[in-house]
């Protein structure tokens, strides 16, 4: 408890490194709180009064959430997202998303579409996006705007990310709410690209939709067949994909039915711990800020 207090309230003599010191302290304290919660969930022995420390951690972390530093913001996004999945700190998670969710997601997507940083940005996004998909409708509006902007700006790479994220949600123990919300996002994006008659993206989004196994897919399929912005050929493609999912065909082949050439992919790196990801992403943010300056 003293460590939390000292780390986030003490002034240091070198004012030029005050934010860096806060960032390091936030990462450390988020890691402590996450470990306490993980041990609670798995029934492991905790140190004495460990759970009583969590409210203290929450209070101090919120006190630095207005600082403009990517290490701090990414740490808080991961920590409160993780806590919210266990029924804790849901209001606090919504607060940090409303405060800087758009800025952080925009930062991550910018790195995702740069070759040198795509692997670490992808890893953080895949590990944390399910948390955001379980958030409130106001947070979903933020996600929709990010998806829409980058889908139109970087159509090939963004649609690849949507497929990759859908596969992650489909193959892991993500919640039904996260998968349903993601399908709703894809349905909304389908309307966007249908209205501007961007046919390659229509097929990409349809391919993303029918790779996911979820009860809501049946309802969404009905909506797709009634969608006025889609032509008959696109609706027939959707019916083909739907029949494929029912007959057990490999959904990985869906996208390849209308694209030729080398199948695109993201560069992957060895899986890192959450706060190792944060440290690397924060360093990339500092480099980008220095170049901009």
C-alpha positions in Angstrom: 0.0 0.0 0.0 2.9 2.3 0.8 4.5 1.4 -2.6 1.3 2.5 -4.4 1.2 5.8 -2.5 4.8 6.6 -2.9 4.9 5.6 -6.6 2.1 7.8 -7.7 2.1 10.8 -5.3 5.8 11.6 -4.7 7.6 14.4 -6.5 11.0 13.6 -7.9 13.8 16.1 -8.1 14.4 15.7 -11.8 11.3 17.3 -13.2 12.3 16.4 -16.8 11.6 12.7 -16.0 8.5 13.1 -13.8 6.2 11.6 -16.4 8.6 8.8 -17.1 8.7 8.0 -13.4 4.9 8.0 -13.2 4.7 5.8 -16.3 7.0 3.2 -14.7 5.1 3.3 -11.4 1.7 2.9 -13.2 3.0 -0.1 -15.1 4.3 -1.7 -11.9 1.2 -1.0 -9.9 -1.1 -2.3 -12.6 1.0 -5.5 -12.7 0.6 -5.8 -8.9 -3.1 -5.3 -9.0 -3.5 -7.7 -11.9 -1.6 -10.4 -10.1 -3.7 -10.1 -7.0 -6.9 -10.4 -9.1 -5.5 -13.3 -11.1 -4.7 -15.2 -7.9 -8.2 -14.5 -6.6 -9.8 -15.9 -9.8 -7.7 -19.1 -9.8 -8.1 -19.7 -6.0 -4.4 -19.3 -5.3 -3.0 -18.1 -2.0 -2.6 -14.4 -1.9 -0.6 -12.3 0.5 -2.4 -11.0 3.6 -5.1 -8.4 2.8 -4.1 -8.5 -0.9 -7.7 -8.0 -2.1 -8.1 -5.0 0.2 -5.3 -3.2 -1.8 -7.3 -3.2 -5.0 -9.6 -0.2 -4.1 -6.5 1.7 -3.1 -4.9 0.9 -6.5 -8.0 2.0 -8.3 -8.1 5.4 -6.6 -4.5 6.2 -7.3 -4.6 4.9 -10.9 -7.5 7.1 -11.7 -5.6 10.1 -10.3 -3.0 9.8 -13.2 -5.4 8.9 -16.0 -5.4 12.4 -17.3 -1.6 12.3 -18.1 -0.8 12.3 -21.8 1.5 9.3 -21.9 1.0 6.2 -23.9 2.6 3.8 -21.3 0.2 5.1 -18.7 -2.8 5.0 -21.0 -2.1 1.6 -22.4 -1.4 0.2 -18.9 -4.8 1.6 -17.6 -6.6 0.3 -20.7 -5.3 -3.2 -20.1 -5.6 -3.2 -16.4 -9.2 -1.9 -16.1 -10.3 -4.0 -19.1 -8.9 -7.1 -17.4 -10.6 -6.2 -14.1 -13.9 -5.5 -15.8 -14.1 -9.0 -17.2 -14.1 -10.2 -13.6 -16.9 -7.9 -12.6 -14.6 -5.2 -11.0 -14.0 -1.6 -12.0 -16.5 -1.6 -14.9 -17.3 2.1 -14.3 -13.6 3.0 -14.2 -13.0 1.1 -17.4 -15.8 3.1 -19.1 -14.3 6.3 -17.7 -10.8 5.6 -19.2 -12.3 4.6 -22.5 -14.4 7.8 -22.7 -11.3 9.9 -21.6 -8.8 8.6 -24.1 -10.1 5.4 -25.8 -10.2 7.0 -29.3 -6.7 8.5 -29.0 -5.2 5.2 -27.9 -7.0 3.1 -30.5 -6.0 5.6 -33.2 -2.3 5.4 -32.0 -2.5 1.5 -32.1 -4.0 1.4 -35.6 -1.4 3.8 -36.9 1.3 1.5 -35.6 -0.6 -1.5 -37.0 -0.3 -0.3 -40.5 3.5 0.3 -40.3 5.6 -2.7 -41.2 8.2 -2.1 -38.3 5.5 -1.9 -35.6 2.6 -4.0 -36.9 3.5 -7.1 -34.9 3.6 -5.5 -31.4 0.5 -3.4 -32.2 -1.4 -6.5 -33.4 -0.5 -8.5 -30.3 -1.8 -5.8 -28.0 -5.0 -5.3 -30.0 -5.7 -9.0 -30.2 -5.1 -9.4 -26.4 -7.2 -6.5 -25.4 -10.0 -5.9 -27.9 -12.4 -8.3 -26.4 -12.4 -6.1 -23.2 -13.5 -3.1 -25.3 -16.1 -5.0 -27.1 -17.8 -5.8 -23.8 -18.0 -2.1 -22.9 -21.1 0.2 -23.2 -22.7 1.6 -26.4 -20.8 4.9 -26.1 -17.5 3.0 -26.3 -18.8 1.0 -29.3 -19.4 4.3 -31.1 -15.7 5.0 -30.6 -14.7 1.7 -32.1 -17.1 2.1 -35.1 -15.5 5.4 -36.0 -12.0 4.0 -35.8 -13.0 0.9 -37.9 -14.8 3.1 -40.5 -11.9 5.5 -40.8 -9.2 3.0 -41.2 -11.3 0.6 -43.4 -11.7 3.4 -45.9 -8.1 4.7 -45.5 -6.3 1.3 -45.6 -8.9 -1.1 -46.9 -6.7 -4.2 -47.5 -4.8 -4.1 -44.2 -7.8 -3.1 -42.1 -10.0 -5.9 -43.5 -7.1 -8.3 -42.8 -7.1 -7.0 -39.2 -10.9 -7.5 -38.9 -10.5 -11.1 -40.2 -7.6 -11.8 -37.8 -9.5 -10.3 -34.8 -12.6 -12.3 -35.7 -10.6 -15.5 -35.8 -9.1 -14.7 -32.4 -12.6 -14.1 -30.9 -13.9 -17.2 -32.5 -11.1 -19.5 -31.4 -10.6 -18.3 -27.8 -12.8 -18.2 -24.8 -14.1 -14.7 -25.5 -17.6 -13.9 -24.3 -20.8 -14.3 -26.3 -21.2 -10.5 -25.8 -17.8 -9.7 -27.4 -18.5 -11.9 -30.4 -22.0 -10.6 -30.9 -20.8 -7.0 -30.6 -18.1 -7.6 -33.1 -20.6 -9.1 -35.6 -22.8 -6.0 -35.0 -19.8 -3.8 -35.9 -19.2 -5.8 -39.1 -22.9 -5.5 -40.0 -22.6 -1.7 -39.6 -19.4 -1.6 -41.7 -21.1 -3.6 -44.4 -23.7 -0.9 -44.7 -21.0 1.8 -44.9 -19.1 0.1 -47.7 -22.3 -0.9 -49.4 -23.5 2.7 -49.5 -20.3 3.8 -51.3 -20.4 0.8 -53.6 -16.9 -0.4 -52.6 -17.3 -3.9 -53.9 -14.0 -5.4 -52.8 -14.7 -4.3 -49.3 -18.2 -5.7 -49.4 -16.8 -9.1 -50.1 -14.1 -8.7 -47.5 -16.6 -7.8 -44.8 -18.9 -10.6 -45.8 -16.0 -13.0 -45.5 -15.2 -11.7 -42.0 -18.8 -12.1 -40.9 -19.1 -15.8 -41.9 -15.9 -16.8 -40.3 -17.4 -16.4 -36.9 -19.5 -19.0 -35.2 -22.1 -17.4 -33.1 -25.9 -17.7 -32.7 -26.3 -14.0 -33.7 -25.0 -14.9 -37.2 -28.4 -16.3 -38.1 -30.1 -13.0 -37.3 -27.4 -11.0 -39.1 -27.7 -13.2 -42.2 -31.4 -12.3 -42.4 -30.5 -8.6 -42.3 -27.9 -9.0 -45.0 -30.4 -10.6 -47.4 -32.6 -7.5 -46.9 -29.8 -5.0 -47.1 -30.8 -2.5 -49.9 -27.2 -1.4 -50.5 -26.1 -4.9 -51.6 -26.7 -6.2 -55.1 -27.9 -9.7 -56.0 -24.4 -11.0 -56.7 -23.2 -9.9 -53.2 -26.2 -11.4 -51.5 -25.7 -14.7 -53.4 -22.1 -14.6 -52.2 -23.4 -14.2 -48.6 -25.7 -17.1 -49.1 -22.8 -19.3 -50.3 -20.8 -18.4 -47.3 -23.7 -19.1 -45.0 -24.3 -22.5 -46.6 -20.6 -23.2 -46.2 -20.7 -22.5 -42.5 -23.6 -24.9 -42.1 -21.9 -27.7 -44.1 -18.7 -27.3 -42.1 -16.5 -26.0 -44.9 -13.2 -24.4 -43.8 -14.0 -20.7 -43.3 -10.4 -19.8 -44.0 -11.1 -20.5 -47.7 -13.9 -17.9 -47.9 -11.7 -14.9 -48.6 -9.7 -16.9 -51.1 -12.7 -17.5 -53.3 -12.7 -14.0 -54.7 -9.0 -13.0 -54.3 -6.0 -14.3 -56.2 -2.3 -14.2 -55.5 -0.5 -14.5 -52.2 -2.7 -14.6 -49.1 -1.9 -11.5 -47.0 -0.9 -11.8 -43.4 0.6 -9.8 -40.5 4.1 -10.3 -39.3 4.0 -12.1 -35.9 6.5 -12.1 -33.0 6.9 -14.2 -29.9 4.1 -13.7 -27.4 5.0 -11.1 -24.9 3.6 -10.3 -21.4 1.1 -7.5 -21.3 3.3 -4.9 -19.7 6.2 -5.8 -22.0 3.9 -5.0 -24.9 3.0 -1.7 -23.2 6.7 -0.8 -22.7 7.5 -1.4 -26.4 4.4 0.5 -27.6 5.2 3.4 -25.3 8.7 3.6 -26.7 7.3 3.7 -30.2 5.0 6.5 -29.1 7.9 8.5 -27.8 9.9 8.0 -31.0 6.9 9.1 -33.1 6.4 12.2 -30.8 10.1 13.1 -31.1 10.0 12.9 -34.9 6.8 15.0 -35.1 8.5 17.6 -32.9 
